[in-house]
Amino acid sequence: MKWTFRWYGQDDPVTLDNIRQIPNMYGVVGTLVGKLPGDVWQLSEIEALKKDVEAKGLKLAGIESVSVHDAIKAGTADRDKYIDNYKETIRNLGKSGVDVICYSFKPIFGWAKTNLNYELPDGSITLEYDDKIVQQIEPKQMYGLISGQTSGFQLSGWEPGRLERFNELEAMYEGITEEKLFDNLKYFLEAVIPVCEEYGVKMAIHPDDPPFDMFEYPRITKNKADILKIVNAVDSPCNGVTFCTGSYGANPENDLVDMIHSLKGKIHFAHLRNVKILGERHFLESAHLSKEGSLDMYAIVKALDDIGFDGIARPDHGRTIWNEIARPGYGLYDRALGLSYLQGLEEAVHKSKS
């Protein structure tokens, strides 16, 4: 695997100098901070980001994410305009040598947790989801719940302005079923995948987080059946997935090893983290080690190796430890610990086979 770290740009407390000191680091998965869904990513902007990364001896290995405009997801009359913008961004990324785009196709909420500051017995801080809390609030209140826990950081998918537009967004998605949402995704992929093929860029859809229904909004990337339907809808090597173990793994009904084998050749990006199931639709993000959570991380790494996965991978959300001031889930220390553990698992898998 090509080991990477997510990086939020020059304002990220985790610097490129920090990242490059982690052993066996291939590169970063970056973004253009401040870009809104529907904006064109200009070639000059991408090249400036790439220059910053490469100046530290790292590679800009992918983008996380080029957000899909709600008009595309909801299938409104404006969608073709925003699809054209997305195509132009793909062209510019391809010209810059960036060949993986992680994206999601979720209504209203890109991801959700109910507690960003859950304290574990050892004093470390992590993220928790408890559906009982979700059942007691209205969708709009989720924004207040999250915004009050961000520690002053802007969180991807919770950009300023969406709360003010919430009523507009709700109206946009009124009547959208899983079938309609899937049809809109297929329409989008049929439009952009030919451009991806021309410019050598792979689309890697991220699963629902959490991987089950929330506020009765449709969810179409939550399990094996969903994701196979998507990769088979537009048959192309460029139409694939971001396999996020923490997202899929939050539902114990998802057999992650089986899913990995069923997606051979379609996994373009791997997010590797553990979760601990506390009850029905109730989980927290644990340390990466298998015994700290509910997932067998060795079996997951072995399954990826078994299918010949050699794409980009990164440790996903980490705990906040050692008094670090960090964006929830994206501090330096625990993600670096997690990456070292994952690299050890990969080495053990390779040696066990030889």
Residue, then its C-alpha position, 0 to 999 in steps of 0.5 A: m500500500k501507498w501510505t498517506f496522511r490527510w492534510y488540511g493545508q497550511d492552516d492545519p496544525v499538523t504540518l507537512d514537516n510533521i507528516r514527512q517524519i512518519p516512517n514510510m510516508y508516501g504522501v498526503v491526501g489534500t484539499l483546497v480549503g475554502k472551495l464550496p460544492g460546485d466550485v471549479w478547482q483552477l489548475s493554478e490552485i491545484e499546482a500551488l497545492k502540489k508545489d507545497v506538498e512536493a517541496k517537502g518530499l511528499k506526493l499529492a496522492g489524492i484529493e479528499s474531497v471534491s464535494v458534489h453540489d446538492a443540485i446534482k444529488a437532488g437532481t434539480a434543473d441546475r445539475d448539468k451546470y455543476i456537473d460541467n464544473y466538476k468535469e473541469t475540476i477533474r481535467n485540472l486534477g488530471k493535468s496535475g497528475v492527481d489521480v484519485i478523488c474521494y467523494s460522497f453522495k449523501p443528502i444534507f449530512g456528509w457524516a454525523k457523530t453525536n459527541l466529538n469529545y467522548e472521554l475514554p477511560d485512559g483520558s483520551i478523547t474520541l468521537e461517538y455516535d448514539d442513535k438514541i440522541v438522534q431520535q430525540i432531535e430534529p435534523k436542523q438541531m444536528y448542526g447545533l450539536i456538532s458546531g458546539q463541539t468543534s474546538g474552533f476548527q472548521l470540519s469538512g462537510w460542516e462548512p459555514g452557511r449550510l445551517e442558514r440554508f437548511n430549509e432550502l436544502e430540506a426543500m431540495y431533497e423533499g421526496i428523494t427516495e433511495e431509488k431517486l438518489f441512486d438514479n441521480l448518482k448514476y446520471f452524475l457518474e455517466a457524465v464524469i467517468p468518460v472525463c476520468e478515463e480521458y485524464g486518468v482520474k479515479m472516482a472513489i465514493h465514500p460510504d455513509d457515516p454512520p452506515f444506516d438511515m438517519f432522519e429518514y434521509p435516503r442512504i445508498t452507500k451503507n453496505k455490500a449490496d449498495i456499493l456493488k450496485i454503484v460500481n456495476a452501474v457504470d462499468s469502468p476502472c475509474n468508477g470505484v470506492t473509498f473503503c472506509t473500515g470505520s464507516y462500514g464497520a459501525n454496522p456489525e452486519n457488514d462483513l468487511v473481509d467479504m466486502i473487500h474480496s467482492l470489490k477486487g479492482k474497485i478499491h481506489f483508496a482505503h481508510l483504515r480505522n477501528v470502531k467499538i460497538l457499544g450497542e444498537r446503532h451506538f459506537l465510538e471510534s477506538a484506537h486502531l489496534s484490533k483489541e481496542g475495538s470491534l474490528d479485526m484489523y489484521a484480517i482487513v489488512k490481509a484481505l486488502d493484500d489478498i486482492g492485490f490492493d496497492g493503492i493509497a491508504r491512510p490511518d483514519h480518525g484518531r483519538t486526541i491524546w497527549n494534550e494535543i489541540a487538534r481538529p476532532g479526529y485529525g490530530l497528529y499523534d494518534r494517527a501516527l501511532g495508528l499508521s505505525y500499527l497498520q504498517g506493522l500489520e502489512e509487514a506481518v501479512h507479507k512475511s506470513k505469506s513468504 
